[in-house]
Amino acid sequence: MSEQKNVSETAETAALLRAIACYETDGNIRGNDDIAKYFLSEEKRNKITNEIYRNAVKAIARNGLYEYIIARTAYFDDLFVHALGENIPQIVLLGAGYDSRIYRYNGSIGNTKVFEVDAPFTQENKLSILKSNEINTDKAIYVSVDFEKDNLMECMINSGYCPLRKTLHIWEGVCFYLTPGAVEETLTALISNSAPQSVISFDYVNIHISGDIGIRRKDESVLFGMDKLEMEDYLETLNCRILQNMDFNEMNRLYLTCETGEIFGKVKTTLNIIKVETEAG
């Protein structure tokens, strides 16, 4: 990640699918990430207004990926908005990529400090895009981290993060592409530097994957995964209490049920979203 000189293709794909979701006609399914389109090339921004193009992209994102992006975005949106409603002191978007929650919910942030943590190239590129489209960035606290060389917590604390304050950590679409050692190091850092009852939520591949034999996806390889129960046991050993471990069935029910009661589509069965709470001591 420290040597990154190009935008992640998987980040661009996720932005494209979020932008396309804004055109869904069913109110229960329609996405609300109206900023995602700005992260696309001019050619793709022009194409997404065409229904034939949108359907073609959705056909390519087969096996539940499009549905998963819809469900995942809605889930983390809900988590973010709920935290703001509870006036939680801090929210950390770790490996923020093309996440746009700070900008979409800018008016609701209030006194909550919201940190966007990412690699320098990604962050600089994102800021350039936001500024060129006159999107207000004043509520974001940007933390630039060379993940291979820098101390994550040291960088966050230097940017105003306080380990003594209750925090929501959102780690979306990242841990798949890290080695098991990097995942454990990151989680341990978050857990040991968060106040009790802080929340950490992330998505993961729910099959065991060896760090030596990954699954190739676009420009990155999937290197980390655990089955559902294994993940719960693993996080409990890191001093966390499991609040939710949502599988594809629950995502389908909560986020892909149309106004008619029919299921819009089915999320990939190999993907879960988990939410845990840090414990004292």
N, C-alpha and C positions, 0 to 999 in steps of 0.2 A: 504493500500500500504506500510505503514511503517513496517508492520510485515511480508512482503513477504520473504519467504525462498526458493521458487521454481520459476522456469521460468514459465511465463504465458503460458498456453496452446494455448490461442488465438494468442499470438505473434509467437509461433512456427508454428501454422497453416498458418498464413499469410506469414511467411518465406518460408514454403513449397510450397505454391501456387505461390509465386514470383519466386522461383527456377524452378518450372515446366513451368511457362510462358516463360522462356528462351528457351524452346524447340519448341515453336510454329513455324510452317514453314512460315506463312504469315508475311512478314516484317512489316506490319502496326500493327500487334497484338503482335509480339514477345517482351517479356520483356528483359530488359538489366541489371537486378540485378544479376550479376554473383557472387556476394558475399553472397547472401541469402543462398546458399547451405551449407556454412560453419557453419551456425547456426542450422543445422539439425544433428541428430544422425548419426553415421557412417552407420548404417543400412539403413536409409532413403536416405542418399547421394548416396549409391550404388544403391538403388532401382529406383531413379528418372531417371536413364539412360535407364530404361525399359519402352517402350511405353505402355505396358499393365498396368503397375503400375500407370503411369501418368494418363491414361484414367480412371482408377478406382478411383483415388483421385478426379479427376474432376467431376466424376459422384456423388461422395459423397458430394462435395461442390455444391450441386444443388441449384436451385432457384436464380441463378445469383450471388452467392458469388465469384466464380472464376473470372467471368467477372468483378465484382466490384473491386477486388484486382488489376486486370490488369489496369482498368481505373484509379483507385485512385493513384496507383504508378506512372503512366504516368503523371497524373495531377500535383502531387506534385513535380515530377522530373522537369517538365516544369517550375513550379513556382520557384524552387530552381535555376535552370540554368539561368532563366531570371533575377533573382535578382543578380546573380554573374555577368552577362553581363552588368547590370546597375551599377556595383560597389557599391552596397548597403553596408553600413558600418558593419551591423550586421545581422546574421540569427540565430534564436533560434529554435531548434528542441525540442519541449516540450513533455516529456514522450517518448523519442526517441526509446526505445525498440530496435528492430533489424533493425532499419533504417540504410541504408548504403550509403546515399548520399554523406557524407563528403569524403568517401573513393573512391567511384566511380568517383567523380568529383574533386578529390584532386588537379589535375593539373590546374584547372580553378579558384580556390578559391582566389588566389592573396592576397590582403590586407583585405578582408572581414573576420571578426571574426565570427566563427561558433561555437555556443554553443550547446552541447548535455546535456539536463537536464533529469535526471531520478533517480529512487530509487537506493540506494546503491547496493543491491544484483544484480539487473538487469545490472547495469553498470559494476560492477566487473566481472560478468560472460561474458559479451560482450567483454570487454577488453582482458580477458584471451583467448577467442576464436580468436580474431583478431591477437593478438600477436603470438599465436601458429601457425597461418597460414601466418605469416610474412606480414601482411597487414599494410601499412603505416598509422599511426594514428596521425602524427605530426601536422595536421591542425585542429584537434578537441580540443575544450576547454570543458572539462568534468565538469559538475556541479552536484554534488551528493546532492539530496534533500530527506529528510524524509518528505513526503507530509503531514503526519498527525501532525508533530511536528514543522517543520522548516518553516521559512518565506521565500517563494519562491524568492521574489525580493531581499531580503537581501543576500541570497545565490548567486544569479546571479551577483549582484553588487560586492560582494566580489571576484567573479571570473573574473571580468573585464568588465561586462556588463555596458553600459552607457545609462541611460534613455533619454539622450539628442540627441542620434543618431538615425537616421531612421533605422527601423528594420523590417525584415520579420519574423513573428512567424508562424511556422507550427506545428499544433497540430493534429496529424494524429492517428485515431483509438483509441482515449482515452476517449472523453467526454461521450460516450455511458455508460461507466461503473462507472461514478461518479454521486453523488446525485445532484439535481438541485442547492443546496446551494454551493457545491464544484465547480460546473461549473461557477456559477456567481462570486464566490470569485476569481477564476483563471482569468476569463476574465476581471474583474474589475482591478485586479493587473496588467495585461498586458497593458490594455488601459491607465490606469492612470500613467504608468511608461514607456510610449513609446512616442517618438517624433511625432508631427503631420505628417500625411501621411505615417505612418508606416502601415504595412499590417498584418492582422491576418487571417489565413485560417485554417479551420477544417472541418471534416466530422461529420454528425449527423444523427440520426434516425428521419425521418420526420413525425412521429406520436406522439401524446402527450402521455407521459408515466409518471405515478405517481411515485414519489420517494419511495412510500411505496409498490408498486406492480410492480416489475421488470420482465423482460423477461430473462429466464435463457439461457445463451449461453456458452457452454463449462465450464470452471472453473470460469466464471465471469457472473454477472447479468447485463442486460441492465436496467439502472435506469433513464436515461435522454433522452428525445426526445420532439420535438415540430413540429407542421406542418409548412410548408414553410413560410407562411405569418406571423404566430405567431413568428417565429424565426427572421424574418426581423424587426418586430416591437420591439421585445425584444432587439436586438442589437442596434437599433436606440436610445432606451432609455439609452443605455450605452455610447452614444456619438460616434457612428460609422456610417460611410456611406457605404451602401451596394454596392459592386462592382460586385459581381456575386453570384448567388444562384443556382447551377447547379443540375438539377434533372437527373433521369435515362435516359430520352430521349436524353438529351444533351450529357451525358457520352457515350451512345451508338453511337451517331453520330460522336463525336470527337475522341473517343479512341477505338471503336470496329468495325469500318468500314474497311473491308478487302480491299486488293488491287483490288479485282474484283468488289468492290462497295457493296457487300453483308455485312449484319451485322453478325459478328462472334457469338454473343450471347447477351442476354439482362441482364443488371444490375438489381439487386434487386430494386424493386420500392420504398422501404421504406428508401432508403439511398440518402442523398444529400451531396454536398460539398459547403461550403460557403466561400466567401472571402470578407473582410471588410477593410476599411481604417479608421484609427483614425483621429479625427478632433481636431482642436485647441480649447482651452478654455473650 
